[in-house]
Amino acid sequence: MDALWIMLKNVIVFVALAIPGFLLVKTKLLKQEQSGALSKLLTYVGMPFLILSSTIEKIKFDGELLATIGIVAAIGVAYTFAMFFVSKPLTLMEKEEKTRGMMRFASVFSNNGFLGIPLAIAVFGADSMVLTVVIIINIITNILMYTLGIYLISGDKNTISLKKAFLNPVLIAFVIGIVLNLLNVKAYVPEISTYSTHFSNLVTPISMTILGMKMGGIKFSSLFSSWKTYYVSALKLVAFPTVIVALLFACKAIFAGGLVDSDMILGVFVAFAMPTAGLASTFSDQYDGDTENAVAFTLGSTLLSIATIPLLYWAISALLG
């Protein structure tokens, strides 16, 4: 039960960080729409510096790590494409095309950056291989979110931009971080790490403040008044991550040489068992998607994840011994 309690405490603390944003909107000190400015700060400052700081400080490049990066990257690509196709027949009951696309996006793409990375640091430590796995998957899914994800929301292949996919702030920060890491810059200019760390500390409080502001602008009853929120959350939080974790357990049993280890399983779990990506509503605004359900799926899955993440983590920890 220790594993359950540790994860539960951390998830509750993270979600509780949304309270100030919620109260600021409810008391009309801020408007819900003003969360857009915070979103840009998070996307272009907080998240890149979190990736940069982690890459410079926490990742030690060697042969074993490069092999792990290759395996994890392949898992990230395979999982996302598999769920992209699997989600199509699972959402055919919805006749509205934009809503169906949003249901597919919400069930496939995780908040593994704004929530998954900070949660991995809090539970497993900043030097853990679990964090490295989550970072790698976040980079892979960011690229795919700007291609497959945008297509799901817009329904138009012409909106896919490889330029945006490969020039997104997270990937740029990771590449810069690798260069600085290999040059061992932190040994000569440690202030770079300090500077990055200050900005990386913005990610968790700002991301949850944004979530709280969005909650403050809607009625809670509307989040769970539709079967779609429960259905999408069940796919996103339970069904899809359970499938990939089960497959990794099978690989761990079959390949005794260490192709898949416990840290990799836990990292993949943290990356894919998070609630719906916050970019759902951002992309929906930009590409004329189903904004109403984007907000409902994001907030609904986040609240439901308070129960699902600790319970699944407890079950996985028990199986790992």
N, C-alpha and C positions, 0 to 999 in steps of 0.2 A: 504493500500500500504506500510505501515511501515514494515510489516513482509517481504514483497518481497524485499524491499530495504536493510534491515538488512542482509538477507541471501545472496543477490546478492553481496553486498560489501565484505562479508567474503569469498565467493567462488572465486571471482575475485582476492582477495589478495592471497589466497592459490595457485591458478593456476599461478599467476604472480611470485611466488617463484621459478617457474621452469626456469625463464629467465636466471639466471646465469649459470646453467648447460647447457642450450641450447647454450649460447654464448661461453662457454669454449670449447665445442665440435666443433662448427662452426669455431672458430679461431684456432683450432687444438692445443690448450693448453692441452687438455685432449682428450683421445679416448673414444668412446662410450662404448667399452668393459670394461673400468675401473670402470664403474658404479657397476660392480659386487662386488668390495671391499666395496663400500658404502652400497650395499644391505645387505651384511653380518653384517656390523656395525649396520644397522637398525634392522635387524632380531634378532640378538643375544645380542644387548646392548640397543639401543634406545627404541624399543617397549616393551621389558620386564620391563625396568625401568619405562616406562610410566604407565603400568598396576600396577606395584608394588607401585609407588607413589600414584596413584589414589586410590588403595585399602586401603593403610595405612591411607591416609589423608581424603578421601572424603566419604567412605562408613561407615555407622553406623549400625552395625548388631543388629536387633531386630526381633520380630515376624513378623511384617508387611513387613520388607525387605526380610526375608526368603521366605515369600509367593510370593512376587514380583519376586524374583530370580527363584522360581519354575515355575511360569507362563511364564516368559520371556524365560527361557531355553526351555520350551515346545514349545513356539512359534518359537524359532530359529530352533529347530530340525524339527518341522512339516513343516515350510516354506521351508527349504532346501530340505527335502525329496520330498515334493510336487512338487517343481520347477524342481528337478532332473528328476522326471518322466514326468512332463508336457513338459519339454524342448525336450524330445525325438521325439514326433510326430511333434513338431514345427520346427524341423531342418531336417526332412527327405528329403527335397528338395535338400540338399547337399549330393552328392554321395561319396565324399572322406571321409573315416572314421575318419582320424585324424582331418580334418577340422571340421567335424560335432561334434566331441568330444570337440574341442576347443570352438566352438560356444555355446555348452551347458555349459561348464565351465564358459565362459565369461558372460553368461546371468544369472547364478545362484549366483556366488560368488562375494562379494563386497569388495571394499577397505575400509572396516569399521574400520580398525585399524589405518593405516597410515594417512587416510584422515577423516574418520567418527568421531573418538574420538577427535582429535584436533578441528574439526569443531563444535562438540557438546560443547566443553569447551568454544570456542570463542563466540558462539551464546547464549548458555543457562547458562553458568557459571560452574565453577569447582565443585560446591556443589549441582548441580541439579540432580534430579532423572533421567532426560533424559540421562545424561552421564552414570549413573549406568546401565541403560538399554542397552546402546550401548556397554559398556564394557562386560556385560554378553553375549550378542549376538556375540561379537567378539570372545570370548573364545569358544563358541559352534561352530561357523562356522570355526574356526581354526582347531578344531578336525575333523570336517567333510571334510574340504578342504584336509587334509592329508590322507583321506580315499576315499570318493566319488570323490573328486576333482582330485586326482592323477589317479584314475581309468578312469575318463572321458578323461584325456589327453593321458594316455598311452594305454588305451583300453585293459589292461592286469590286471586281478584281483590279480595276484601274486605280483604286485607292491604295493598293499595296505599293509600298516604297522601300526598296532595298537600301536606298541611301539613308532613310530614317532608321531602318533596322540596324545598320552597321555603324551609324554615327550617333547612336543614342548615348546619353551621358554616362550610363553605367558601363557600357563596353569601353568607351574612351578612358574612363577612370581606371578600369581594370588593366588596360594596355599600358597606361602611364605607370600604374603601380608595379607592374611586372618589370618594366625598364628600371625604375628607381630601386626595386628590390635587388635585381641582378647587379646593379652598380653599387649596392650596399650604401646608398646615400644616407640612410639613417645613422650610420656610424660617423659620418662627417658633418652632416647637417641635421641633427636630431630635431631641430625646430620644425622641419617639414612634417614629421610625424605628429608633433604637438599641435600644429596648425590644423592638420587633417582631423585629428581626434576631436578638437573643439567643435568643428562643423558636423562631424559624424554623430555627435551627441544630440543633434537636433532631430534625428530621424524618428525615434519612437514617440517623444512627446508631441511633435508637430503632426505626425500621421494620425495619432489618436485624437488630437484636438480637431483635426479636419473631420474625422469620423463623428465626433460629438456634435460638431456644428451641423452636419448633415442630419443627424438624429433630431436635433433641436428644431429643424425646419419641417418635420413631418409628424404625423400621428403614429404612435407605436402600433396601434391596432391595424394600420394599413400595411405594416411589414408582414404580418402573418395572416392577413385576411384572404390571401390567394394560395391555392395549392401549389402554385409554381415555385414559391419561395421554399417550401418544404422539400419539394421534389428536387430542385436544383441543389439545395444544400445537402440533401442526402447523397447525390452523385458526387458533389465537390468534396464534402467533408468525410464521407465514409466509403462509398462504393469504389470510386476511382483510386484513392490512395491505398485501400485494402488490396486491390488487385496488384498494384506494382510492388507493394511490400511483400505480398505472398509469393510473387515471382522471384523476388530477391532472396527470400528465405529458401526457396527451392534451389536457386543457383548456389547459395552458400552451402547447402547440403550436398549438392552434386559435385561442385568444384572445391575440393578440400584444400586446394593450394592457396587460398586466400584471395581469389578473384573478387569476391564480395565478402566484406567483413561487417562487424556490428556497427561501426561508425558510419559506414556507407548506408546501411539500412536505415539508421536513425536520421541521417542527413536527408535522405530521400523522403522519409516520412515527414520531417519538418517542412521540407520544401513544398510537398504536394498536398499536405493535409491542412494547410492554411485556408482561411476563407477566401472568397472571390477577390481578385485583384482590384485595387482602388481605381485603376485606369479604366475600368468598365464605364463609369459615368463620364470621365474625361473624353474618352474616345466617342462615346455616345453623343456628347455635345458637338464634337468636331465633325462627325460623319453622319449626322442625322439618324442616330439609332434610337432604340427604345430607352430613353432616359429614365422614365418612371420605374421600369423594372430593373434597370441598372442599379439604381439607388437601393431598391428593395432587396435585390439579391445580395448586394455588397453588405448592407447593414444586417440583413437577416442572417446570412451565413456567419458573419462575425459574432453575433450574439449566440448563435447555436454552437459555435466552435468552443465556447466556454466549457461545454460538456464533452464534445466529441474529441477534442485534442487530448485532454488528460486521460480519458478512458482508453483511447487507442494507444497512447504512449504507454500506459500501464500494461496493456495486453502485450505490446511488443517487447517491453522490458522483461516481462515474465517469460516470454518465449526465448529471449536472449540469455536469460539466467542472470 
